[in-house]
Amino acid sequence: MKSKRFMVLAVLSMTLMLWGCGKSSSPSGGETSVLDGGAGENATELSYWTFVELHGKHFETMLQKWNEANPDRQIKLNVTVMPYDDMHNKLSIAVQTGQGAPDIADIEVGKFPDFLKGTPQLETLNDVVEPYKDTIVKSRLDLYSKDGQIYGLPTHVGATVAFYNTEILDQAGVDYTKIKTWEDYKKAGIQVYEKTGKYLGTADTSAVWQSAMMLSQQRKDFTDDAGNPVVNSPELIKGLGILKDLQESNVVSTIAGGQPDTEEAYGEFNNGNYASAMMPLWMMSRFTNYMPDLAGKIAIAPTPVIEEGMPRSYGGGGTGTVVTKTAKDIKLAKDFLAFAKLSLDANIQIWNTLGFDPVNMDVWEMKDVTHNPENQFVKYFKNNPFDVLNEIKDEIQLIKSTPASPTINNVLCTTTLNEIFEDGKDITEALNEAQKQIEQQLK
Amino acid sequence: MIRKFIYSQKTAPYVFVLPFVLVFLVFWIYPLGNSVGMSFQKMTLGQGAQWIGFDNYVKLMGDGVFLKAVTNSFVYMVLTLVILIPFPMLFAVLINNKLMWGREFFKSAFFLPALTSVVVAGTIFRLMFGEMEGSLINSFLSLFGIEPIKFLKGQVTGFIALLALATWRWTGVNMLYFLSGLKNIPEEYYEAASMDGASAFQKFTRITVPLLKPTTLYVVTISIYAGLAMFIESLMLWNGNNSPKNIGLTIVGYLYRQGIEKNEMGYAAAVGIVLLVVALAINLTQLAFTGMFKKED
């Protein structure tokens, strides 16, 4: 009798323990850290949500400076980092219901239009942008605006460049500086595959970086001038056709994770399985943080083009930081935000901490900042990214962000690109279906 | 005065039932009614809702992604019925057998997965079925000389992974239902059957299965609903709601995508109502078929 009771108790306690371990720990999920940046007791506590850990680091730097410069308006920042989809979904619910939203939040450019639907539940930022308007690339502000009202502050330009693993290229006897067109790229890729068995590049299936690159080179976009989706354009068919041909020649291949900016892909690149990536400049910070084995081996160059003379870059990705309508101290949040993202100092820090190409393009000319030998990015990469940036400065195209963009991204990244590169579906057919699906979704 | 009212013979029953009725009204009827209402509206952020009649439903009919989600949920439901009814029943019978040793151990072992967090389990299964050579299943297959399979990128292979997760998790629960059902079958029936010379198989098909009917019906009913409404397993396995080519998208997954990711609450409500109607239709049909609504003789 006694042993039976003991057994029951033991099983019960084990069950309870396992049950308890199963529940999630923090209320909103994600990692939260409190930055006080030297703030005193009267500091206002503001909460900030982001999906990129590194953005939090930048805010930490700016927080210190703000608190020093504004001793009577000090801030304590609660930074919460959540995975991409998670953060946006939670923010969406919070903003819709008016409950539990942070004071400041990052919203990625691909999701931004969803938050601008109807009456945006975000504060307009025109007044705090005014002092900095002349120094910032306007098209980057346009991405986060609606009807002339600015709702989000940009983080960077995101100019797309090519990242080459020179170690693999040297083994194959390829000189990356000679690669100007996709024809050159193909020849180089065949050589790389024959000599080393590695792929020169990726065929992205879960992101539209390459599709946007091909479109912008032909001076086109996913949408027409009126903002209507047109994914089955002859230009995109041509662009994807080039990539498909490269895939069939073993120059590029699909990658675990679907695109270079995923955890699985970092591992693949770090292990030297792929020799190049066509990504926006912010990919640099992924290299330094997640691919330590490649230090000193990666060179940056303009992307190959379909025909020489075509523009060699476009602004890819982007994060607009917003102030929600339910923010505790709206004026303080707005002022701090503008300080942290638009001031000259902020732009210098965005380069120093995050390795991003700042929206204040005056910084691009400041040699002591961009070529600072102590900068971790200058140390990591074989050549200086700003040398490349200044070369392509006037060629950076804009891929518009429209209300149709999230749907376009979703359909292409979930279905179409997989069909083309994994299943070998005919490109024109796949894009026609995508167009139909997008139009149906937007009805 | 009030005391007399509450304790009186006539009103006491109503007082006892009142808490349940209140909870039912607030947490069941009100959201249901609200959802039905929302499905006929278009809701935009910050602005009011507009009544648009059947537009949402018409849009649903032409929506290829929604149809894909319905197909996925349906196939998943049928497959879980095929796997998660016969096998747990078999296991229950085996465990219930007099000759079985370690009975309690097996009961606990089978039931344990149901106690784990779906989030953790889904993540582990995602890593197990990863597409690279080092992942568990692929390294196992390589022992047989089979090339690594990109499990989570294909429809059939994706479902294999999904069903593996579901089977691992729910076999124990269904098995326990059947075990308790078996307890209600008197021993004498089996003894009488043995005396009449019945084989084990005949005992199973002629005694066990018919007398387990109420339990089986219950398990089928909840499995039909659970299969159609599955969401978290798919979410964890594909690390988000966006599986390649929507192979893992379920009805609730589509509801989540429209309602929360895209702020289209009216459309999402319509998806939810369709789920309700479909589940209700299937369950009522199967219950009617199996004689649930026949009057007792």
Interface residues (C-beta under 8 A of the other chain):
Chain A: V11 T15 L18 W19 C21 G22 K23 S24 D85 H88 N89 S92 I93 V95 Q96 D114 F115 K117 G118 T119 P120 Q121 T205 S206 A256 G258 E264 P406 N410 C413 T414 T415 N418 E419 E422 Q437 Q440 Q441 K443
Chain B: T44 L45 G46 Q47 K59 G62 D63 G64 V65 S108 L112 L115 T116 S117 V119 V120 G130 E131 M132 K150 K153 G240 N241 N242 S243 P244 K245 N246 Y256 I260 E261 K262 N263 M265
